[in-house]
Every structure is written in C-alpha cells, then in structure tokens.
Amino acid sequence: MEIKSSTRYFAEMIGTFALVFFGCGAAVVSGVSASGPAGIGLLGIAFAFGLAVLVMCYAIGGISGCHINPAITLAMLTAGKIKAADALGYIIAQCVGAIVAAWVLWTIQKGLPGWQAGEWALGSNGWGEGYGAGYNTASAFIAEAVLTFLFLFVIFGATGKWGNGTTAGVAIGLTLTCIHLFCIPITGTSVNPARSLGPAIFAGGAALSQLWLFIVAPIVGGIAAALVWRAMDKS
C-alpha cells in the first residue's frame, strides 16, 4: 500500500524533531557544560545523536526512509531515489521539526534558575575564536563536507542492493556517532542543515551568521557522495 505524502512528511518532521531534541538536548542539559560530575561529555553527546538516528531509522524508516536531514534528501534526489516535489516536502518538514525542537528545548532551559542563553546557545554549530577548539573557516567547511560525504556513502551502501537493510539503522547511527566523536571540537558537528537551523534561529548572533556553512558544506558533501555512488552502482 502506498503511503500518503502527508504521512511521509509528518514522519520526517517528527524524526528531525527527535534528532535535534535528543542530540542538542543532551549537549545543553547533560553535556560538558552541565554542573557537577554528571555531565555526559563529548562521548555521551556523540552517542545521543547517533542513537537518535538509529531509533528513528527503525521508527520511521519504513514510512519515509528516515532522511531527517536536507543533505540526505538532496543526495537522494541527485541519485534519483526521490522525486523533486517530495524532496521539497521533506526539506520543509525537516526544517519545521528542527525549529520546533529548538523552541521546546529553549522553553525547557528558560525554566532553569540563572540560565542565560549566551553565544551559540542550544547546541548551535559554529567555528572560530570562542567556539570549540577555535578552528578556522576552511577547516570547518572541509570537515563538514567530507564527513557528510562519508555519512551518505554509508547510507547508500547500507540501504542499497549490496547492503543489509535489517541492520542499516545500526550502521547509520554508529557512523553519525563516529562523526560526532571527530567533529564536535571543530564545529559541534552538523552534517545536517536542519539540525543547525533550529538552534541558530533561537541563538541568533554568531550562530545565525555562520549558518551558511552548515547549509552549503553538508549539501556539497551529500551531492558528491550521490554522484560517486551512482558511478559505482553503474560499474
């Protein structure tokens, strides 16, 4: 039975909401900045993002394919695996889900006595002086593009004719975990324009002015992966 477009878009919205809410929420509420010894640190944040993707792969993968990322949707469009109209619907739903998740997280954090948003609030992505290890723009762009390329390469491989669909969610989730373990000190790790958009809207300032990189670099990496996979698939 064919699944309605509206159902698939709604699944993408919920999936992206979960990714941003669990991932950014772990960074903000329980991460390295948490008071006391209970902070989960970089490793915990990386697993929060990876596990969020893993569980949503199994929750909505059968409905929408569980893109929950505009870079993935555009890569799938490039690979001919989704129609342009559906790709647009997916991307809008993903952005809405990310924005709503950031708003809910913002609302929760306002209930913490003495909480102030500060620069790059709500787990926003960024780079340069004052962010992470202070990497420059070129390093941030290269990291985001290359890591998105690798992420999509795993997705195409795990879900394609040579992969194992029953374990694809595990492979994809663990890949995102590896990506975060590497990239959190550089950019906070995006590889997903919607994930960056939601927190940046509420953080404003540097997070919003630097948002362009977290839109362009993941899209470049994702489309490159789609082109490479298409060439391999035809060989």
C-alpha positions as CSV (number, residue, x, y, z in Angstrom):
1,M,0.0,0.0,0.0
2,E,1.3,3.4,-1.0
3,I,2.0,5.8,1.9
4,K,0.5,9.2,1.6
5,S,2.9,12.1,1.0
6,S,1.5,13.9,4.0
7,T,2.2,10.9,6.2
8,R,5.8,10.7,5.0
9,Y,6.3,14.5,5.6
10,F,4.9,14.2,9.1
11,A,7.2,11.3,9.8
12,E,10.2,13.4,8.6
13,M,9.1,16.3,10.9
14,I,8.8,14.0,13.9
15,G,12.1,12.3,13.1
16,T,14.0,15.6,12.8
17,F,12.4,16.9,15.9
18,A,13.7,13.8,17.8
19,L,17.2,14.2,16.4
20,V,17.5,17.8,17.4
21,F,15.7,17.4,20.7
22,F,17.7,14.4,21.9
23,G,21.0,15.4,20.4
24,C,21.1,19.1,21.2
25,G,19.2,18.5,24.4
26,A,21.9,16.1,25.5
27,A,24.6,18.7,24.8
28,V,22.7,21.5,26.6
29,V,21.1,19.7,29.5
30,S,23.5,16.9,30.2
31,G,26.7,17.7,28.3
32,V,30.1,19.0,29.0
33,S,28.7,22.2,30.4
34,A,26.4,20.5,32.9
35,S,27.2,21.4,36.5
36,G,28.7,18.7,38.7
37,P,30.1,15.3,37.8
38,A,27.0,14.1,35.9
39,G,27.9,15.7,32.6
40,I,27.9,13.1,29.8
41,G,30.8,14.8,27.9
42,L,31.7,14.5,24.3
43,L,31.2,10.7,24.1
44,G,27.7,11.0,25.6
45,I,26.7,13.7,23.2
46,A,28.1,11.8,20.2
47,F,26.0,8.7,21.2
48,A,22.9,10.8,21.8
49,F,23.0,12.0,18.2
50,G,23.9,8.5,16.9
51,L,21.3,6.7,18.9
52,A,18.6,9.2,18.0
53,V,19.2,8.5,14.3
54,L,19.3,4.7,14.9
55,V,16.0,4.6,16.7
56,M,14.3,6.8,14.2
57,C,15.6,4.7,11.4
58,Y,13.5,1.8,12.8
59,A,10.6,4.0,13.8
60,I,10.0,5.8,10.5
61,G,12.4,4.2,8.0
62,G,9.5,2.2,6.6
63,I,7.4,5.3,6.2
64,S,9.7,7.9,4.8
65,G,13.1,6.4,4.6
66,C,14.2,8.4,7.6
67,H,16.1,11.1,5.9
68,I,15.6,13.7,8.7
69,N,18.3,15.8,7.0
70,P,18.1,18.0,3.9
71,A,21.6,17.0,2.8
72,I,20.4,13.4,2.7
73,T,17.2,14.3,0.8
74,L,19.1,16.3,-1.8
75,A,21.6,13.4,-2.2
76,M,18.7,11.0,-2.7
77,L,17.3,13.4,-5.3
78,T,20.6,13.5,-7.1
79,A,20.7,9.7,-7.0
80,G,17.2,9.5,-8.5
81,K,15.7,7.9,-5.4
82,I,13.1,10.6,-4.7
83,K,11.0,13.0,-6.8
84,A,11.6,16.7,-6.7
85,A,8.2,17.5,-5.2
86,D,8.7,15.0,-2.4
87,A,12.2,16.3,-1.8
88,L,10.8,19.8,-1.2
89,G,8.1,18.5,1.1
90,Y,10.7,16.5,3.1
91,I,13.0,19.5,3.5
92,I,10.3,21.8,4.7
93,A,9.1,19.2,7.2
94,Q,12.7,18.6,8.4
95,C,13.2,22.3,9.0
96,V,9.9,22.7,10.8
97,G,10.7,19.7,13.0
98,A,14.1,21.1,13.9
99,I,12.8,24.6,14.7
100,V,10.0,23.2,16.9
101,A,12.5,21.0,18.7
102,A,14.8,24.0,19.4
103,W,11.8,26.0,20.6
104,V,10.8,23.3,23.1
105,L,14.4,23.0,24.3
106,W,14.6,26.8,24.7
107,T,11.4,26.7,26.7
108,I,12.7,24.0,29.0
109,Q,16.0,25.8,29.5
110,K,14.3,29.0,30.5
111,G,12.9,27.1,33.5
112,L,16.5,26.6,34.9
113,P,17.2,29.2,37.5
114,G,20.0,31.6,36.4
115,W,20.2,30.1,32.8
116,Q,21.4,32.5,30.1
117,A,21.5,31.6,26.5
118,G,24.9,33.1,25.7
119,E,26.6,32.8,22.3
120,W,25.9,29.6,20.3
121,A,23.1,28.6,22.6
122,L,21.1,25.4,22.4
123,G,23.9,23.3,20.9
124,S,24.3,25.6,17.9
125,N,27.1,24.9,15.4
126,G,29.9,27.3,14.8
127,W,33.6,27.7,14.4
128,G,36.4,30.2,15.1
129,E,37.5,32.1,18.2
130,G,35.3,31.4,21.1
131,Y,33.8,28.2,19.7
132,G,35.2,24.7,20.4
133,A,38.9,24.4,19.7
134,G,38.8,27.6,17.6
135,Y,39.3,26.0,14.1
136,N,39.1,28.4,11.1
137,T,36.5,28.6,8.4
138,A,38.4,26.4,5.9
139,S,38.8,23.6,8.5
140,A,35.2,23.8,9.4
141,F,34.0,23.6,5.8
142,I,36.3,20.7,4.9
143,A,35.3,18.8,7.9
144,E,31.6,19.2,7.4
145,A,31.7,18.4,3.6
146,V,34.0,15.4,4.0
147,L,32.1,13.9,7.0
148,T,28.8,14.4,5.2
149,F,30.2,12.6,2.1
150,L,31.2,9.7,4.3
151,F,27.9,9.7,6.1
152,L,26.0,9.5,2.8
153,F,28.4,6.9,1.5
154,V,27.5,4.6,4.4
155,I,23.8,5.4,3.9
156,F,23.9,4.5,0.2
157,G,25.9,1.3,1.0
158,A,23.8,0.2,3.9
159,T,20.4,0.7,2.2
160,G,21.4,-0.2,-1.3
161,K,21.5,-3.5,-3.2
162,W,24.8,-4.5,-1.7
163,G,23.7,-3.7,1.9
164,N,21.7,-5.4,4.6
165,G,18.5,-3.5,5.2
166,T,17.8,-5.1,8.6
167,T,21.0,-3.7,10.1
168,A,21.2,-0.4,8.1
169,G,19.9,1.7,11.0
170,V,22.8,0.4,13.2
171,A,25.4,1.2,10.6
172,I,23.9,4.7,10.0
173,G,23.6,5.5,13.7
174,L,27.1,4.4,14.6
175,T,28.5,6.3,11.6
176,L,26.9,9.5,13.0
177,T,28.3,8.7,16.4
178,C,31.8,8.4,14.9
179,I,31.3,11.7,13.0
180,H,30.4,13.5,16.2
181,L,33.4,12.0,18.1
182,F,35.7,13.5,15.4
183,C,33.9,16.8,14.7
184,I,32.4,18.2,17.9
185,P,35.6,20.2,18.7
186,I,35.7,21.6,15.2
187,T,32.1,22.7,14.6
188,G,29.9,21.0,17.2
189,T,29.0,18.7,14.2
190,S,26.2,19.4,11.9
191,V,26.3,17.3,8.7
192,N,22.6,18.4,8.6
193,P,21.4,21.8,7.6
194,A,18.1,21.4,9.5
195,R,19.9,20.4,12.7
196,S,21.9,23.7,12.5
197,L,18.9,25.8,11.5
198,G,16.7,25.1,14.5
199,P,19.1,26.1,17.3
200,A,20.6,29.0,15.3
201,I,17.3,30.7,14.9
202,F,16.9,31.0,18.7
203,A,20.6,31.6,19.5
204,G,21.0,34.4,16.9
205,G,24.3,36.3,16.8
206,A,27.3,34.3,15.6
207,A,25.3,31.0,15.3
208,L,22.9,32.6,12.8
209,S,25.7,34.5,10.8
210,Q,27.7,31.2,10.5
211,L,24.6,29.2,9.5
212,W,25.5,29.4,5.8
213,L,28.5,27.0,6.2
214,F,26.2,24.3,7.8
215,I,23.9,24.6,4.8
216,V,26.4,24.6,2.0
217,A,29.1,22.2,3.2
218,P,26.7,19.3,4.0
219,I,24.9,19.7,0.7
220,V,28.2,19.7,-1.2
221,G,29.3,16.6,0.6
222,G,26.0,14.8,0.2
223,I,25.7,15.5,-3.5
224,A,29.3,14.4,-4.1
225,A,28.5,11.1,-2.3
226,A,25.4,10.6,-4.5
227,L,27.5,11.2,-7.7
228,V,30.2,8.8,-6.6
229,W,27.7,6.1,-5.6
230,R,25.8,6.5,-8.9
231,A,29.1,5.9,-10.7
232,M,29.9,2.8,-8.6
233,D,26.4,1.5,-9.0
234,K,26.6,1.6,-12.8
235,S,30.1,0.0,-12.9
